[in-house]
Amino acid sequence: MNLTHNVDGETMKKKKLILFDMDGTLIDWRQGIDKPTKQMFEAFQKLREHGFLVMIASGRLLPLITVPLRGFEFDGYLLSDGAHVILNGEEIIKEPLDHGDVERTISLARSLTLEYGLLFKDGAYLQKDGVIAPFLKKANFDMNKINYEKYDDQVFKLYIHCQKKKQNEIIEQFGCFNLAFEDDYDLIEIRNKYHSKASGLKAILTRLEIETENTYFFGDGFNDVEIFNMVGHPYVMENAAPELYQYGTICQPVEADGAYLKVMEILAEENL
């Protein structure tokens, strides 16, 4: 799959940019919605035809988007919460976790006999017969990208499997990371604290010379707050936590294809 839509310099200077979060916005694998609807893919194409650059802004990495997004070539990808950003085929940000921090965390996990998994920009290292592989498979990871024998030294995300009741005892030993939690699988997700979706968007806007008033974003997570505050047109999914409703226009939930419905409204309002 070609992950970028190759466009010429003139096209890259289009005046409008629309970005979509993945989980809880375009898909929800917990509800069995493992890829955008057919009409959502059609909406992506309509947006492009009417002068929008269409991009993904997600905490996911490439192997976690190639399967659900197969069928459309986006203009760019803001991935790993801003630590990996691809624009028109060019990596404009590529910032893995600090190698020393990763090695110390792996050593800690081993000393505590905890399962761990490492995600790279284009693959993963996992331990066999654990819970992380089934979790990634459920989330539509490209399982052909998993290596059980060795790992890359450029790690963008790290998973630790630990029972929830014991997590508080060990997370302070991980060092200074940005942490998230996957409760269904008792996973601690370790991310790069120096990047965010907002920092990734800033780099994109600088490169494309697009005014923030011409930017649109659909999201549903607390890691989207900064980007909600940056764009000219923020849209919050109804399935988001109610505390997030204050940050933008509310869309119908992901199970109702709310992003698609709102995109159709946007195009209609602008007579496109």
Accessible surface in RSA format (square Angstrom, percent):
REM  Atomic radii and reference values for relative SASA: ProtOr
REM  Chains: A
REM  Algorithm: Lee & Richards
REM  Probe-radius: 1.40
REM  Slices: 20
REM RES _ NUM      All-atoms   Total-Side   Main-Chain    Non-polar    All polar
REM                ABS   REL    ABS   REL    ABS   REL    ABS   REL    ABS   REL
RES MET A   1   102.70  53.2  17.48  11.6  85.22 202.9  33.31  28.3  69.39  91.9
RES ASN A   2    72.16  49.8  56.62  54.7  15.54  37.4  30.52  73.5  41.64  40.3
RES LEU A   3    32.91  18.3  28.83  20.6   4.08  10.3  28.83  20.2   4.08  11.0
RES THR A   4     9.96   7.1   9.90  10.0   0.06   0.1   3.18   4.3   6.79  10.3
RES HIS A   5    48.97  26.8  48.94  34.0   0.03   0.1  32.32  33.3  16.65  19.4
RES ASN A   6   108.52  74.8  85.36  82.5  23.16  55.8  33.51  80.7  75.01  72.5
RES VAL A   7    22.14  14.6   6.06   5.5  16.09  38.8  13.33  11.6   8.81  23.9
RES ASP A   8    93.00  65.1  78.25  77.9  14.75  34.9  45.10 106.1  47.90  47.8
RES GLY A   9    50.51  62.3   0.00   N/A  50.51  62.3  37.37 102.6  13.14  29.4
RES GLU A  10   139.61  80.2 128.96  97.6  10.65  25.4  57.22 110.7  82.38  67.3
RES THR A  11    31.21  22.2  27.50  27.9   3.71   8.8   9.30  12.5  21.91  33.1
RES MET A  12    19.90  10.3  19.50  12.9   0.40   0.9  19.50  16.6   0.40   0.5
RES LYS A  13   133.34  65.1 125.06  76.7   8.29  19.7  68.67  61.8  64.67  68.9
RES LYS A  14    49.65  24.2  41.41  25.4   8.23  19.6  37.85  34.1  11.80  12.6
RES LYS A  15   144.36  70.4 140.83  86.4   3.53   8.4  91.39  82.3  52.97  56.4
RES LYS A  16    51.46  25.1  51.39  31.5   0.07   0.2  31.13  28.0  20.33  21.7
RES LEU A  17     0.00   0.0   0.00   0.0   0.00   0.0   0.00   0.0   0.00   0.0
RES ILE A  18     0.00   0.0   0.00   0.0   0.00   0.0   0.00   0.0   0.00   0.0
RES LEU A  19     0.00   0.0   0.00   0.0   0.00   0.0   0.00   0.0   0.00   0.0
RES PHE A  20     0.00   0.0   0.00   0.0   0.00   0.0   0.00   0.0   0.00   0.0
RES ASP A  21     9.06   6.3   9.06   9.0   0.00   0.0   0.28   0.7   8.78   8.8
RES MET A  22     0.00   0.0   0.00   0.0   0.00   0.0   0.00   0.0   0.00   0.0
RES ASP A  23    48.00  33.6  43.02  42.8   4.98  11.8  30.25  71.2  17.75  17.7
RES GLY A  24     9.27  11.4   0.00   N/A   9.27  11.4   7.61  20.9   1.66   3.7
RES THR A  25     2.94   2.1   0.00   0.0   2.94   7.0   0.00   0.0   2.94   4.4
RES LEU A  26     9.12   5.1   0.45   0.3   8.66  21.8   2.69   1.9   6.43  17.3
RES ILE A  27     0.00   0.0   0.00   0.0   0.00   0.0   0.00   0.0   0.00   0.0
RES ASP A  28    24.61  17.2  23.11  23.0   1.49   3.5   3.05   7.2  21.56  21.5
RES TRP A  29    18.32   7.4  15.48   7.5   2.84   6.7   9.27   4.9   9.06  14.7
RES ARG A  30   127.93  53.7  93.98  47.9  33.95  80.8  48.38  66.1  79.55  48.2
RES GLN A  31    96.28  53.8  61.17  44.7  35.11  83.6  36.58  77.9  59.70  45.3
RES GLY A  32    60.76  74.9   0.00   N/A  60.76  74.9  34.00  93.3  26.76  59.9
RES ILE A  33    39.82  22.7  35.24  26.3   4.57  11.0  39.82  28.7   0.00   0.0
RES ASP A  34    67.30  47.1  65.32  65.0   1.98   4.7  10.23  24.1  57.07  56.9
RES LYS A  35   122.49  59.8 117.49  72.1   5.00  11.9  60.28  54.3  62.21  66.3
RES PRO A  36     3.09   2.3   0.00   0.0   3.09  11.2   0.94   0.8   2.15  13.4
RES THR A  37    54.95  39.1  46.64  47.3   8.31  19.8  54.35  73.0   0.60   0.9
RES LYS A  38   165.49  80.7 153.78  94.4  11.71  27.9  99.87  89.9  65.62  69.9
RES GLN A  39    67.88  38.0  65.98  48.2   1.89   4.5  15.68  33.4  52.20  39.6
RES MET A  40     1.66   0.9   1.66   1.1   0.00   0.0   1.34   1.1   0.32   0.4
RES PHE A  41    33.08  16.5  30.21  18.7   2.87   7.5  30.71  18.6   2.37   6.8
RES GLU A  42    83.86  48.1  78.92  59.7   4.95  11.8  35.56  68.8  48.30  39.4
RES ALA A  43     0.21   0.2   0.00   0.0   0.21   0.5   0.10   0.1   0.11   0.3
RES PHE A  44     0.00   0.0   0.00   0.0   0.00   0.0   0.00   0.0   0.00   0.0
RES GLN A  45    74.54  41.7  74.54  54.5   0.00   0.0  33.60  71.5  40.94  31.0
RES LYS A  46    87.67  42.8  87.67  53.8   0.00   0.0  49.34  44.4  38.33  40.8
RES LEU A  47     0.00   0.0   0.00   0.0   0.00   0.0   0.00   0.0   0.00   0.0
RES ARG A  48    26.46  11.1  22.54  11.5   3.91   9.3  15.13  20.7  11.32   6.9
RES GLU A  49   117.77  67.6  79.83  60.4  37.94  90.3  38.26  74.0  79.52  64.9
RES HIS A  50    75.85  41.5  57.01  39.6  18.84  48.2  37.21  38.4  38.63  45.0
RES GLY A  51    26.44  32.6   0.00   N/A  26.44  32.6  21.78  59.8   4.66  10.4
RES PHE A  52     0.09   0.0   0.00   0.0   0.09   0.2   0.00   0.0   0.09   0.3
RES LEU A  53     0.46   0.3   0.46   0.3   0.00   0.0   0.46   0.3   0.00   0.0
RES VAL A  54     0.00   0.0   0.00   0.0   0.00   0.0   0.00   0.0   0.00   0.0
RES MET A  55     0.00   0.0   0.00   0.0   0.00   0.0   0.00   0.0   0.00   0.0
RES ILE A  56     0.00   0.0   0.00   0.0   0.00   0.0   0.00   0.0   0.00   0.0
RES ALA A  57     0.00   0.0   0.00   0.0   0.00   0.0   0.00   0.0   0.00   0.0
RES SER A  58     1.01   0.9   1.01   1.4   0.00   0.0   0.00   0.0   1.01   1.4
RES GLY A  59    13.05  16.1   0.00   N/A  13.05  16.1   8.29  22.7   4.76  10.7
RES ARG A  60    13.82   5.8  13.29   6.8   0.53   1.3  10.13  13.8   3.69   2.2
RES LEU A  61     0.36   0.2   0.36   0.3   0.00   0.0   0.36   0.3   0.00   0.0
RES LEU A  62    22.50  12.5  22.50  16.1   0.00   0.0  22.50  15.8   0.00   0.0
RES PRO A  63     1.49   1.1   0.48   0.4   1.01   3.7   1.47   1.2   0.02   0.1
RES LEU A  64     8.10   4.5   8.10   5.8   0.00   0.0   8.10   5.7   0.00   0.0
RES ILE A  65     0.24   0.1   0.18   0.1   0.06   0.1   0.18   0.1   0.06   0.2
RES THR A  66    17.80  12.7  17.78  18.0   0.02   0.0  17.63  23.7   0.17   0.3
RES VAL A  67    52.42  34.5  45.59  41.3   6.83  16.5  45.59  39.6   6.83  18.5
RES PRO A  68     1.71   1.2   0.00   0.0   1.71   6.2   1.24   1.0   0.48   3.0
RES LEU A  69     0.53   0.3   0.53   0.4   0.00   0.0   0.53   0.4   0.00   0.0
RES ARG A  70   135.58  56.9 120.39  61.4  15.19  36.2  57.48  78.6  78.10  47.3
RES GLY A  71    65.82  81.2   0.00   N/A  65.82  81.2  34.63  95.0  31.19  69.9
RES PHE A  72    16.12   8.1  10.23   6.3   5.89  15.3  14.20   8.6   1.92   5.5
RES GLU A  73    70.14  40.3  66.99  50.7   3.15   7.5  19.40  37.5  50.74  41.4
RES PHE A  74     0.00   0.0   0.00   0.0   0.00   0.0   0.00   0.0   0.00   0.0
RES ASP A  75     1.38   1.0   1.12   1.1   0.26   0.6   0.00   0.0   1.38   1.4
RES GLY A  76     0.00   0.0   0.00   N/A   0.00   0.0   0.00   0.0   0.00   0.0
RES TYR A  77     0.29   0.1   0.29   0.2   0.00   0.0   0.29   0.2   0.00   0.0
RES LEU A  78     0.01   0.0   0.00   0.0   0.01   0.0   0.00   0.0   0.01   0.0
RES LEU A  79     0.00   0.0   0.00   0.0   0.00   0.0   0.00   0.0   0.00   0.0
RES SER A  80     7.18   6.1   2.83   3.8   4.35  10.0   0.79   1.7   6.39   8.9
RES ASP A  81     8.11   5.7   7.95   7.9   0.16   0.4   6.94  16.3   1.17   1.2
RES GLY A  82     0.00   0.0   0.00   N/A   0.00   0.0   0.00   0.0   0.00   0.0
RES ALA A  83     0.23   0.2   0.23   0.4   0.00   0.0   0.23   0.3   0.00   0.0
RES HIS A  84     0.32   0.2   0.32   0.2   0.00   0.0   0.32   0.3   0.00   0.0
RES VAL A  85     0.00   0.0   0.00   0.0   0.00   0.0   0.00   0.0   0.00   0.0
RES ILE A  86    13.02   7.4  13.02   9.7   0.00   0.0  13.02   9.4   0.00   0.0
RES LEU A  87     5.47   3.0   3.29   2.4   2.18   5.5   3.29   2.3   2.18   5.9
RES ASN A  88    52.49  36.2  39.62  38.3  12.86  31.0   5.59  13.4  46.90  45.3
RES GLY A  89    48.57  59.9   0.00   N/A  48.57  59.9  17.64  48.4  30.93  69.3
RES GLU A  90    89.73  51.5  84.12  63.6   5.62  13.4  37.79  73.1  51.95  42.4
RES GLU A  91    68.60  39.4  43.99  33.3  24.61  58.6  20.68  40.0  47.92  39.1
RES ILE A  92    34.02  19.4   3.66   2.7  30.36  73.2   7.68   5.5  26.34  71.5
RES ILE A  93    26.94  15.3  21.71  16.2   5.23  12.6  26.94  19.4   0.00   0.0
RES LYS A  94    84.28  41.1  66.19  40.6  18.09  43.1  27.41  24.7  56.87  60.6
RES GLU A  95    82.35  47.3  82.08  62.1   0.27   0.6   6.33  12.2  76.03  62.1
RES PRO A  96    33.22  24.2  23.06  21.0  10.16  36.9  23.06  19.0  10.16  63.1
RES LEU A  97     9.52   5.3   3.74   2.7   5.78  14.5   4.54   3.2   4.98  13.4
RES ASP A  98    83.37  58.4  67.36  67.0  16.01  37.9  28.15  66.3  55.22  55.1
RES HIS A  99    95.57  52.2  90.66  63.0   4.91  12.6  67.07  69.1  28.50  33.2
RES GLY A 100    25.77  31.8   0.00   N/A  25.77  31.8  21.46  58.9   4.31   9.7
RES ASP A 101    46.22  32.4  44.31  44.1   1.90   4.5   5.84  13.7  40.38  40.3
RES VAL A 102     2.27   1.5   2.27   2.1   0.00   0.0   2.27   2.0   0.00   0.0
RES GLU A 103    56.76  32.6  56.36  42.6   0.40   1.0  29.47  57.0  27.29  22.3
RES ARG A 104   151.81  63.7 142.99  72.9   8.83  21.0  76.85 105.0  74.96  45.4
RES THR A 105     2.57   1.8   0.79   0.8   1.78   4.2   1.70   2.3   0.87   1.3
RES ILE A 106     0.63   0.4   0.63   0.5   0.00   0.0   0.63   0.5   0.00   0.0
RES SER A 107    64.17  54.2  57.73  77.0   6.44  14.8  32.26  68.7  31.91  44.7
RES LEU A 108    31.03  17.3  26.34  18.8   4.69  11.8  30.43  21.4   0.60   1.6
RES ALA A 109     0.08   0.1   0.00   0.0   0.08   0.2   0.08   0.1   0.00   0.0
RES ARG A 110   138.00  57.9 117.19  59.7  20.81  49.5  51.02  69.7  86.97  52.7
RES SER A 111    84.84  71.7  45.06  60.1  39.78  91.6  52.12 111.0  32.72  45.8
RES LEU A 112    73.23  40.8  54.45  39.0  18.77  47.2  58.37  41.0  14.85  40.0
RES THR A 113   127.00  90.3 102.28 103.7  24.72  58.9  80.66 108.3  46.34  70.1
RES LEU A 114    33.72  18.8  27.17  19.4   6.55  16.5  29.58  20.8   4.14  11.1
RES GLU A 115    28.07  16.1  19.53  14.8   8.54  20.3  18.71  36.2   9.36   7.6
RES TYR A 116     4.18   2.0   4.14   2.4   0.04   0.1   0.83   0.6   3.35   4.1
RES GLY A 117     0.00   0.0   0.00   N/A   0.00   0.0   0.00   0.0   0.00   0.0
RES LEU A 118     0.00   0.0   0.00   0.0   0.00   0.0   0.00   0.0   0.00   0.0
RES LEU A 119     0.87   0.5   0.87   0.6   0.00   0.0   0.87   0.6   0.00   0.0
RES PHE A 120    13.25   6.6  12.98   8.0   0.26   0.7  12.98   7.9   0.26   0.8
RES LYS A 121    51.94  25.3  51.81  31.8   0.12   0.3  32.06  28.9  19.88  21.2
RES ASP A 122    76.91  53.9  69.87  69.5   7.04  16.6  20.01  47.1  56.90  56.7
RES GLY A 123     6.39   7.9   0.00   N/A   6.39   7.9   6.30  17.3   0.09   0.2
RES ALA A 124     1.14   1.0   0.00   0.0   1.14   2.6   0.00   0.0   1.14   3.0
RES TYR A 125    28.16  13.1  28.16  16.0   0.00   0.0   1.14   0.9  27.02  33.3
RES LEU A 126     0.18   0.1   0.18   0.1   0.00   0.0   0.18   0.1   0.00   0.0
RES GLN A 127    59.77  33.4  55.59  40.6   4.17   9.9  19.10  40.6  40.67  30.8
RES LYS A 128   129.74  63.3 107.69  66.1  22.05  52.5  61.69  55.5  68.05  72.5
RES ASP A 129   155.26 108.8 104.64 104.1  50.62 119.7  42.32  99.6 112.94 112.6
RES GLY A 130    20.81  25.7   0.00   N/A  20.81  25.7  10.28  28.2  10.53  23.6
RES VAL A 131    50.68  33.3  49.60  44.9   1.08   2.6  50.68  44.0   0.00   0.0
RES ILE A 132     0.20   0.1   0.20   0.2   0.00   0.0   0.20   0.1   0.00   0.0
RES ALA A 133    14.51  13.3  14.15  21.8   0.36   0.8  14.36  20.2   0.14   0.4
RES PRO A 134    68.12  49.6  59.67  54.4   8.45  30.7  64.29  53.1   3.83  23.8
RES PHE A 135    12.51   6.3  12.51   7.7   0.00   0.0  12.51   7.6   0.00   0.0
RES LEU A 136     0.45   0.2   0.45   0.3   0.00   0.0   0.45   0.3   0.00   0.0
RES LYS A 137   138.89  67.8 129.78  79.6   9.11  21.7  72.02  64.8  66.87  71.2
RES LYS A 138   114.49  55.9 101.10  62.0  13.39  31.9  50.46  45.4  64.03  68.2
RES ALA A 139     4.80   4.4   4.80   7.4   0.00   0.0   4.80   6.8   0.00   0.0
RES ASN A 140    22.98  15.8  19.66  19.0   3.32   8.0   3.32   8.0  19.66  19.0
RES PHE A 141     6.73   3.4   0.24   0.1   6.49  16.9   0.24   0.1   6.49  18.6
RES ASP A 142    22.85  16.0  21.40  21.3   1.44   3.4   2.37   5.6  20.48  20.4
RES MET A 143    65.11  33.7  48.95  32.4  16.16  38.5  49.12  41.8  15.99  21.2
RES ASN A 144   142.81  98.5 109.14 105.5  33.67  81.1  28.59  68.8 114.22 110.4
RES LYS A 145    97.28  47.5  84.39  51.8  12.89  30.7  37.34  33.6  59.94  63.8
RES ILE A 146    23.62  13.4   1.33   1.0  22.29  53.7   1.86   1.3  21.76  59.1
RES ASN A 147    54.06  37.3  49.91  48.2   4.15  10.0  18.24  43.9  35.81  34.6
RES TYR A 148    79.63  37.2  60.42  34.4  19.21  50.0  40.54  30.5  39.08  48.2
RES GLU A 149   141.73  81.4 111.98  84.7  29.75  70.8  54.86 106.1  86.87  70.9
RES LYS A 150   150.81  73.6 145.41  89.2   5.40  12.8  92.02  82.8  58.79  62.6
RES TYR A 151    67.77  31.6  40.71  23.2  27.06  70.4  31.08  23.4  36.69  45.2
RES ASP A 152    64.69  45.3  52.03  51.8  12.66  29.9  19.93  46.9  44.76  44.6
RES ASP A 153    91.41  64.0  80.33  79.9  11.09  26.2  23.49  55.3  67.93  67.7
RES GLN A 154    70.86  39.6  70.48  51.5   0.38   0.9  15.39  32.8  55.47  42.1
RES VAL A 155     1.57   1.0   1.29   1.2   0.29   0.7   1.29   1.1   0.29   0.8
RES PHE A 156     1.25   0.6   0.53   0.3   0.72   1.9   0.96   0.6   0.29   0.8
RES LYS A 157     7.88   3.8   7.88   4.8   0.00   0.0   1.45   1.3   6.43   6.9
RES LEU A 158     0.00   0.0   0.00   0.0   0.00   0.0   0.00   0.0   0.00   0.0
RES TYR A 159     6.28   2.9   6.28   3.6   0.00   0.0   0.01   0.0   6.27   7.7
RES ILE A 160     0.00   0.0   0.00   0.0   0.00   0.0   0.00   0.0   0.00   0.0
RES HIS A 161    48.79  26.7  47.63  33.1   1.15   3.0  28.66  29.5  20.13  23.4
RES CYS A 162     4.13   3.1   2.20   2.5   1.93   4.5   1.93   4.9   2.20   2.4
RES GLN A 163    92.36  51.6  89.52  65.4   2.84   6.8  26.54  56.5  65.82  49.9
RES LYS A 164   118.34  57.7 109.73  67.3   8.62  20.5  84.63  76.2  33.71  35.9
RES LYS A 165   162.62  79.3 129.42  79.4  33.20  79.0  84.27  75.8  78.36  83.5
RES LYS A 166   104.55  51.0 104.55  64.1   0.00   0.0  49.60  44.6  54.95  58.5
RES GLN A 167     8.25   4.6   8.25   6.0   0.00   0.0   2.90   6.2   5.35   4.1
RES ASN A 168   119.12  82.1 108.07 104.4  11.05  26.6  27.67  66.6  91.45  88.4
RES GLU A 169   119.70  68.7 101.84  77.0  17.86  42.5  46.24  89.4  73.46  60.0
RES ILE A 170    14.99   8.5  14.99  11.2   0.00   0.0  14.99  10.8   0.00   0.0
RES ILE A 171    40.13  22.8  36.88  27.5   3.24   7.8  36.96  26.6   3.17   8.6
RES GLU A 172   147.01  84.4 114.06  86.3  32.95  78.5  43.46  84.1 103.55  84.5
RES GLN A 173    99.17  55.5  68.57  50.1  30.59  72.8  33.05  70.3  66.12  50.1
RES PHE A 174     8.79   4.4   0.22   0.1   8.57  22.3   1.42   0.9   7.37  21.1
RES GLY A 175    53.36  65.8   0.00   N/A  53.36  65.8  38.07 104.5  15.28  34.2
RES CYS A 176    91.79  69.4  74.08  82.6  17.71  41.6  22.00  55.7  69.79  75.3
RES PHE A 177    29.16  14.6   5.91   3.7  23.25  60.5   5.91   3.6  23.25  66.5
RES ASN A 178    57.21  39.5  52.00  50.3   5.21  12.5  11.36  27.3  45.85  44.3
RES LEU A 179    50.23  28.0  25.50  18.2  24.73  62.2  25.50  17.9  24.73  66.5
RES ALA A 180    23.29  21.4  18.46  28.5   4.83  11.0  23.29  32.8   0.00   0.0
RES PHE A 181    95.04  47.5  62.53  38.7  32.51  84.6  63.84  38.7  31.20  89.3
RES GLU A 182    19.26  11.1  17.90  13.5   1.36   3.2   5.27  10.2  13.99  11.4
RES ASP A 183    82.25  57.6  66.05  65.7  16.20  38.3  25.21  59.3  57.04  56.9
RES ASP A 184    99.99  70.0  62.59  62.3  37.40  88.4  22.08  52.0  77.91  77.7
RES TYR A 185    56.16  26.2  47.79  27.2   8.37  21.8  35.56  26.7  20.59  25.4
RES ASP A 186    41.11  28.8  40.87  40.7   0.24   0.6   2.30   5.4  38.81  38.7
RES LEU A 187     0.33   0.2   0.00   0.0   0.33   0.8   0.00   0.0   0.33   0.9
RES ILE A 188     0.00   0.0   0.00   0.0   0.00   0.0   0.00   0.0   0.00   0.0
RES GLU A 189    18.79  10.8  18.79  14.2   0.00   0.0   0.88   1.7  17.90  14.6
RES ILE A 190     0.00   0.0   0.00   0.0   0.00   0.0   0.00   0.0   0.00   0.0
RES ARG A 191    43.53  18.3  43.53  22.2   0.00   0.0   5.79   7.9  37.75  22.9
RES ASN A 192    14.55  10.0   9.04   8.7   5.51  13.3   2.20   5.3  12.35  11.9
RES LYS A 193    88.04  43.0  58.32  35.8  29.72  70.8  31.93  28.7  56.12  59.8
RES TYR A 194   165.92  77.5 137.73  78.4  28.19  73.4 111.74  84.0  54.18  66.8
RES HIS A 195    36.88  20.2  28.23  19.6   8.65  22.1  22.49  23.2  14.39  16.7
RES SER A 196    31.07  26.3  29.09  38.8   1.99   4.6  25.17  53.6   5.90   8.3
RES LYS A 197     3.02   1.5   1.90   1.2   1.11   2.7   0.71   0.6   2.31   2.5
RES ALA A 198     6.20   5.7   5.94   9.2   0.26   0.6   5.94   8.4   0.26   0.7
RES SER A 199    37.28  31.5  31.08  41.5   6.20  14.3  32.17  68.5   5.11   7.2
RES GLY A 200     0.00   0.0   0.00   N/A   0.00   0.0   0.00   0.0   0.00   0.0
RES LEU A 201     0.14   0.1   0.14   0.1   0.00   0.0   0.14   0.1   0.00   0.0
RES LYS A 202   124.16  60.6 121.21  74.4   2.95   7.0  66.48  59.8  57.68  61.4
RES ALA A 203    29.88  27.5  18.10  27.9  11.78  26.8  26.56  37.4   3.32   8.8
RES ILE A 204     0.01   0.0   0.01   0.0   0.00   0.0   0.01   0.0   0.00   0.0
RES LEU A 205    16.81   9.4  13.83   9.9   2.98   7.5  14.16   9.9   2.64   7.1
RES THR A 206   108.75  77.3  90.48  91.7  18.27  43.5  73.57  98.8  35.18  53.2
RES ARG A 207   120.72  50.7  97.25  49.6  23.47  55.9  39.63  54.2  81.08  49.1
RES LEU A 208     9.78   5.4   4.37   3.1   5.41  13.6   6.76   4.7   3.02   8.1
RES GLU A 209   140.71  80.8 115.06  87.0  25.65  61.1  46.92  90.8  93.78  76.6
RES ILE A 210    11.97   6.8   1.37   1.0  10.59  25.5   3.81   2.7   8.16  22.1
RES GLU A 211   116.19  66.7 112.23  84.9   3.96   9.4  34.50  66.7  81.69  66.7
RES THR A 212    64.12  45.6  62.65  63.5   1.47   3.5  31.06  41.7  33.06  50.0
RES GLU A 213   119.35  68.5 110.92  83.9   8.42  20.1  35.74  69.1  83.60  68.3
RES ASN A 214    35.03  24.2  34.81  33.6   0.22   0.5   0.34   0.8  34.69  33.5
RES THR A 215     0.04   0.0   0.04   0.0   0.00   0.0   0.00   0.0   0.04   0.1
RES TYR A 216     7.28   3.4   7.28   4.1   0.00   0.0   2.30   1.7   4.98   6.1
RES PHE A 217     0.00   0.0   0.00   0.0   0.00   0.0   0.00   0.0   0.00   0.0
RES PHE A 218     0.00   0.0   0.00   0.0   0.00   0.0   0.00   0.0   0.00   0.0
RES GLY A 219     0.00   0.0   0.00   N/A   0.00   0.0   0.00   0.0   0.00   0.0
RES ASP A 220    27.72  19.4  22.20  22.1   5.51  13.0   0.00   0.0  27.72  27.6
RES GLY A 221    17.32  21.4   0.00   N/A  17.32  21.4  17.32  47.5   0.00   0.0
RES PHE A 222   127.86  64.0 111.79  69.2  16.07  41.8 112.08  67.9  15.79  45.2
RES ASN A 223    61.83  42.6  39.19  37.9  22.64  54.5  33.44  80.5  28.39  27.4
RES ASP A 224     0.53   0.4   0.53   0.5   0.00   0.0   0.00   0.0   0.53   0.5
RES VAL A 225    32.34  21.3  32.26  29.2   0.08   0.2  32.26  28.0   0.08   0.2
RES GLU A 226    96.89  55.6  93.11  70.4   3.78   9.0  39.75  76.9  57.14  46.6
RES ILE A 227     0.17   0.1   0.00   0.0   0.17   0.4   0.00   0.0   0.17   0.5
RES PHE A 228     3.36   1.7   0.00   0.0   3.36   8.8   0.01   0.0   3.35   9.6
RES ASN A 229   102.24  70.5  67.84  65.6  34.40  82.8  27.61  66.4  74.63  72.1
RES MET A 230    41.27  21.4  26.96  17.8  14.31  34.1  32.44  27.6   8.83  11.7
RES VAL A 231    11.79   7.8   0.00   0.0  11.79  28.4   0.39   0.3  11.39  30.9
RES GLY A 232    36.92  45.5   0.00   N/A  36.92  45.5  14.68  40.3  22.24  49.8
RES HIS A 233    67.18  36.7  64.04  44.5   3.14   8.0  43.08  44.4  24.10  28.0
RES PRO A 234    27.09  19.7  26.53  24.2   0.56   2.0  26.53  21.9   0.56   3.5
RES TYR A 235    21.23   9.9  21.23  12.1   0.00   0.0   5.82   4.4  15.41  19.0
RES VAL A 236     0.00   0.0   0.00   0.0   0.00   0.0   0.00   0.0   0.00   0.0
RES MET A 237     0.00   0.0   0.00   0.0   0.00   0.0   0.00   0.0   0.00   0.0
RES GLU A 238    84.08  48.3  78.27  59.2   5.82  13.9  18.20  35.2  65.89  53.8
RES ASN A 239    57.77  39.8  21.21  20.5  36.56  88.0  28.18  67.8  29.58  28.6
RES ALA A 240     7.20   6.6   0.00   0.0   7.20  16.4   2.17   3.1   5.03  13.3
RES ALA A 241    32.15  29.6  20.10  31.0  12.05  27.4  26.38  37.2   5.76  15.3
RES PRO A 242    94.41  68.8  84.51  77.0   9.90  36.0  84.84  70.0   9.56  59.4
RES GLU A 243   106.82  61.3  96.10  72.7  10.72  25.5  59.92 115.9  46.90  38.3
RES LEU A 244     1.96   1.1   1.96   1.4   0.00   0.0   1.96   1.4   0.00   0.0
RES TYR A 245    75.07  35.0  67.91  38.6   7.15  18.6  55.33  41.6  19.74  24.3
RES GLN A 246   140.79  78.7  96.47  70.5  44.32 105.5  43.63  92.9  97.16  73.7
RES TYR A 247    62.61  29.2  51.79  29.5  10.83  28.2  24.36  18.3  38.25  47.2
RES GLY A 248    21.47  26.5   0.00   N/A  21.47  26.5  11.54  31.7   9.93  22.2
RES THR A 249    70.13  49.9  60.43  61.3   9.70  23.1  35.65  47.9  34.48  52.1
RES ILE A 250    66.16  37.6  47.25  35.2  18.90  45.6  47.25  34.0  18.90  51.3
RES CYS A 251     2.95   2.2   0.00   0.0   2.95   6.9   2.95   7.5   0.00   0.0
RES GLN A 252    95.68  53.5  91.15  66.6   4.53  10.8  26.30  56.0  69.38  52.6
RES PRO A 253    20.46  14.9  20.46  18.7   0.00   0.0  20.46  16.9   0.00   0.0
RES VAL A 254     8.22   5.4   2.16   2.0   6.06  14.6   2.43   2.1   5.80  15.7
RES GLU A 255    98.36  56.5  66.94  50.6  31.42  74.8  35.14  68.0  63.22  51.6
RES ALA A 256    41.05  37.7  21.81  33.7  19.24  43.8  32.64  46.0   8.41  22.3
RES ASP A 257    22.11  15.5  19.54  19.4   2.57   6.1  12.86  30.3   9.25   9.2
RES GLY A 258     0.95   1.2   0.00   N/A   0.95   1.2   0.00   0.0   0.95   2.1
RES ALA A 259     1.50   1.4   1.19   1.8   0.31   0.7   1.19   1.7   0.31   0.8
RES TYR A 260    37.68  17.6  37.68  21.4   0.00   0.0   9.68   7.3  28.00  34.5
RES LEU A 261    65.30  36.4  63.30  45.3   2.00   5.0  63.57  44.6   1.73   4.7
RES LYS A 262    32.13  15.7  31.48  19.3   0.65   1.6   9.18   8.3  22.95  24.4
RES VAL A 263     0.00   0.0   0.00   0.0   0.00   0.0   0.00   0.0   0.00   0.0
RES MET A 264    46.05  23.8  40.87  27.0   5.18  12.3  25.97  22.1  20.09  26.6
RES GLU A 265    78.77  45.2  74.91  56.7   3.86   9.2  32.39  62.6  46.39  37.9
RES ILE A 266     4.95   2.8   4.62   3.4   0.33   0.8   4.92   3.5   0.03   0.1
RES LEU A 267     9.80   5.5   9.80   7.0   0.00   0.0   9.80   6.9   0.00   0.0
RES ALA A 268    69.11  63.5  49.40  76.2  19.71  44.8  58.11  81.8  10.99  29.1
RES GLU A 269   134.59  77.3 101.94  77.1  32.65  77.7  48.47  93.8  86.11  70.3
RES GLU A 270    55.73  32.0  35.68  27.0  20.05  47.7  31.33  60.6  24.40  19.9
RES ASN A 271   141.22  97.4 107.21 103.6  34.01  81.9  34.48  83.0 106.74 103.2
RES LEU A 272    77.54  43.2  39.58  28.3  37.97  95.4  52.21  36.7  25.34  68.2
END  Absolute sums over single chains surface
CHAIN  1 A    12347.7       9824.4       2523.3       5942.5       6405.2
END  Absolute sums over all chains
TOTAL         12347.7       9824.4       2523.3       5942.5       6405.2
